[in-house]
Amino acid sequence: MILEVAILFVKKGEEKQFEKDFEIARQYISSIQGYSGHSLRKCIEQENKYILLVDWEKLEDHTIGFRQSEHYLEWKKLLHHYYDPFPIVEHFEMVLEYKKND
């Protein structure tokens, strides 16, 4: 399992519309083979800052399967105009994981 992490800075004043459009955009990412789920979280200290966490089965599901698809073009059209600056996207693999009762 690979975790995609993107820090998103949304143009100030456009946060509510971004959240609405993001809800629409989920249909494009969730239809990709290898997609396992995602969450969008809003920063408490900085209201125009978000973090996007996406679980993929393997790196190529994101970098090739999604990024080279028609669905990505729709995702991009719907969301990319909100970002300033453009997000940094990185991928992580699990090393250790502990839960409260472990």
C-alpha positions in Angstrom: 0.0 0.0 0.0 1.3 3.5 -1.0 0.1 6.7 0.6 0.0 9.8 -1.6 0.3 13.0 0.4 -0.4 16.4 -1.1 -0.3 19.7 0.8 -2.9 22.0 -0.8 -3.0 25.8 -0.5 -6.3 27.0 -1.8 -6.7 30.6 -2.9 -8.1 32.6 0.1 -11.9 33.0 0.0 -12.4 30.0 -2.3 -12.3 27.3 0.4 -16.0 26.5 0.5 -16.3 26.2 -3.3 -13.2 24.1 -3.4 -14.7 21.7 -0.9 -17.9 21.4 -3.0 -15.9 20.8 -6.2 -13.7 18.3 -4.4 -16.8 16.3 -3.5 -17.7 16.2 -7.2 -14.1 15.3 -8.2 -14.0 12.2 -6.0 -15.8 10.3 -8.7 -12.8 10.7 -11.0 -10.2 9.4 -8.6 -12.3 6.7 -7.0 -12.9 4.9 -10.3 -9.2 4.2 -10.9 -7.9 0.7 -10.5 -5.7 0.5 -7.4 -7.4 3.3 -5.6 -8.3 2.3 -2.0 -9.6 5.5 -0.4 -8.8 9.1 0.4 -9.4 11.8 2.9 -9.2 15.6 2.7 -8.4 17.4 5.9 -8.5 21.1 6.6 -5.8 22.8 8.7 -7.1 24.3 11.9 -4.4 27.0 12.1 -4.5 28.1 8.5 -8.0 28.0 6.9 -6.8 27.8 3.3 -4.4 24.9 3.8 -5.5 21.3 3.3 -3.9 17.9 3.2 -5.0 15.2 0.8 -4.2 11.6 1.7 -4.9 8.9 -0.9 -4.3 5.2 -0.5 -3.1 3.4 -3.6 -2.2 -0.3 -4.0 1.0 0.6 -5.8 2.7 3.8 -7.0 1.9 3.2 -10.7 -1.8 3.2 -9.9 -1.4 6.9 -9.2 1.5 8.0 -11.4 0.3 6.1 -14.5 -3.2 4.8 -13.9 -4.7 8.1 -12.7 -2.3 10.8 -14.0 -2.4 9.4 -17.5 -6.2 8.9 -17.6 -9.1 10.9 -19.0 -10.4 11.1 -15.4 -7.3 13.0 -14.4 -8.1 15.6 -17.0 -11.5 16.2 -15.5 -10.0 16.2 -12.0 -7.5 18.8 -13.1 -10.1 21.0 -14.8 -12.3 21.0 -11.7 -9.6 21.5 -9.0 -6.2 22.8 -10.3 -7.3 26.5 -10.6 -7.8 26.7 -6.8 -4.1 26.1 -5.9 -1.6 28.7 -5.2 1.2 27.6 -5.2 0.7 24.3 -7.0 0.8 21.3 -4.5 3.8 19.2 -3.8 2.8 15.6 -4.0 4.8 12.8 -2.5 4.4 9.1 -1.9 5.1 7.1 1.2 5.3 3.4 2.1 4.6 1.9 5.5 7.5 1.2 7.7 5.8 0.9 11.1 2.3 1.3 12.3 0.9 1.3 15.9 -2.6 1.6 17.1 -3.6 2.7 20.6 -4.2 -0.8 21.9 -1.0 -2.4 20.3 
